[in-house]
Amino acid sequence: MDDANKELTRKVEAILYSSRSPVSIKLISQILSADPLSVRKAVINLKKNYEKRDGALEVASYGYKYRIQLKSQYFSEAYAVSPPDISRSEMKVIANIAISDVGLSATAIKKIAHQRTDQILSHLEDMGLVKLINKGNSKIYTLGRKFESYFGISKEEFAKKIKSEMTGKTGETEGEAKN
């Protein structure tokens, strides 16, 4: 790799590291006034380098967008010194929505969040972590479009992790927990 490509790769890395949400090749190209093909190659090189390094960070892809993020297995250690932007009550709401197959009604969420339900749901909606959808005569909250990029984990993987932790704490096997 020549010096110009190394420098482009460093600049792409800086953008992917600094961005809180995933960034497209097109946007990176515009920011750097660089050829999209060269930017794509830089992202691929970065992804390979991070995989080879086998550290706590990774170049994650979300469709056609990318960002550098902490690998999910290191969340608990990192959050000990850098807590997330959401409260424990908000995390409870998100976890309950995640493990529900169809989402949750505001009434069900009130049983979890109590008096602060409206404030919690408003904050989570503003962040794009949950969304309200109409299902027949009901209004249901489901995980929002920014969930995966915020947490760096798929909705399915998150739900599986929550269910696993719940069955582990109660001492039930997964089969017993389903019944």
PADRENVEX-107248 format. One line per 4 residues: their letters; for each residue x, y, z of C-alpha. Coordinates in steps of 0.2 Angstrom, whole numbers. Layout:
REM residues N
A	X,Y,Z ~ ...
This chain:
REM residues 179
MDDA	0,0,0 ~ 7,17,-5 ~ 8,32,6 ~ -7,40,-2
NKEL	-18,25,2 ~ -11,23,19 ~ -16,41,23 ~ -33,39,15
TRKV	-36,23,26 ~ -31,33,42 ~ -43,47,37 ~ -57,34,34
EAIL	-53,26,51 ~ -54,43,60 ~ -71,46,52 ~ -78,28,57
YSSR	-71,30,74 ~ -78,47,77 ~ -95,44,71 ~ -108,39,83
SPVS	-119,31,69 ~ -114,21,54 ~ -107,31,39 ~ -109,27,20
IKLI	-95,26,8 ~ -103,40,-2 ~ -103,52,13 ~ -85,47,18
SQIL	-80,51,-1 ~ -89,68,0 ~ -80,72,17 ~ -63,67,11
SADP	-66,73,-8 ~ -60,55,-12 ~ -65,42,-25 ~ -78,31,-18
LSVR	-69,15,-25 ~ -53,20,-15 ~ -64,24,0 ~ -72,6,-1
KAVI	-55,-2,-3 ~ -49,8,13 ~ -64,2,23 ~ -61,-16,17
NLKK	-43,-15,22 ~ -47,-8,39 ~ -60,-22,42 ~ -47,-35,38
NYEK	-34,-26,49 ~ -46,-26,64 ~ -50,-44,61 ~ -32,-49,60
RDGA	-28,-39,75 ~ -41,-48,85 ~ -44,-34,98 ~ -59,-27,106
LEVA	-64,-16,92 ~ -71,-20,75 ~ -77,-12,59 ~ -95,-16,58
SYGY	-106,-15,43 ~ -125,-10,44 ~ -131,-13,26 ~ -120,-1,16
KYRI	-114,9,31 ~ -99,6,43 ~ -93,11,59 ~ -79,6,71
QLKS	-86,0,87 ~ -83,-11,103 ~ -86,-29,100 ~ -102,-34,110
QYFS	-92,-47,121 ~ -83,-32,129 ~ -98,-21,133 ~ -99,-24,152
EAYA	-81,-20,154 ~ -82,-4,144 ~ -99,2,152 ~ -91,1,169
VSPP	-81,17,165 ~ -92,24,151 ~ -111,21,155 ~ -123,22,140
DISR	-134,37,137 ~ -149,28,143 ~ -155,24,160 ~ -158,8,169
SEMK	-177,10,167 ~ -175,13,148 ~ -164,-2,147 ~ -177,-13,155
VIAN	-190,-6,143 ~ -179,-10,128 ~ -175,-27,135 ~ -194,-31,137
IAIS	-198,-25,120 ~ -184,-35,112 ~ -189,-52,120 ~ -207,-49,115
DVGL	-211,-57,98 ~ -224,-44,93 ~ -219,-28,103 ~ -227,-21,119
SATA	-242,-9,122 ~ -239,7,132 ~ -250,-2,145 ~ -238,-16,147
IKKI	-223,-4,147 ~ -231,6,161 ~ -230,-10,172 ~ -211,-10,169
AHQR	-207,9,169 ~ -221,15,181 ~ -224,34,182 ~ -210,39,170
TDQI	-217,29,155 ~ -221,44,144 ~ -204,52,148 ~ -195,35,144
LSHL	-204,31,128 ~ -202,49,122 ~ -183,48,125 ~ -181,31,117
EDMG	-192,37,102 ~ -181,53,100 ~ -166,42,100 ~ -174,30,87
LVKL	-172,15,98 ~ -190,11,99 ~ -205,16,87 ~ -224,16,89
INKG	-233,6,76 ~ -252,3,73 ~ -257,-15,73 ~ -276,-16,70
NSKI	-284,-6,85 ~ -268,-7,95 ~ -253,4,96 ~ -237,-7,99
YTLG	-219,-2,103 ~ -206,-11,94 ~ -187,-9,93 ~ -183,6,81
RKFE	-172,7,66 ~ -157,15,76 ~ -156,0,88 ~ -143,-10,79
SYFG	-131,4,76 ~ -133,11,94 ~ -130,-6,102 ~ -119,-14,89
ISKE	-129,-30,90 ~ -144,-36,80 ~ -161,-36,87 ~ -162,-55,87
EFAK	-145,-57,95 ~ -149,-45,109 ~ -166,-54,112 ~ -157,-70,113
KIKS	-144,-63,125 ~ -158,-56,136 ~ -167,-72,136 ~ -151,-82,140
EMTG	-148,-70,155 ~ -165,-72,161 ~ -165,-91,161 ~ -148,-91,168
KTGE	-153,-80,183 ~ -169,-91,187 ~ -159,-107,185 ~ -172,-114,172
TEGE	-166,-122,157 ~ -171,-114,141 ~ -185,-127,138 ~ -192,-124,155
AKN	-192,-105,152 ~ -202,-107,136 ~ -216,-117,145
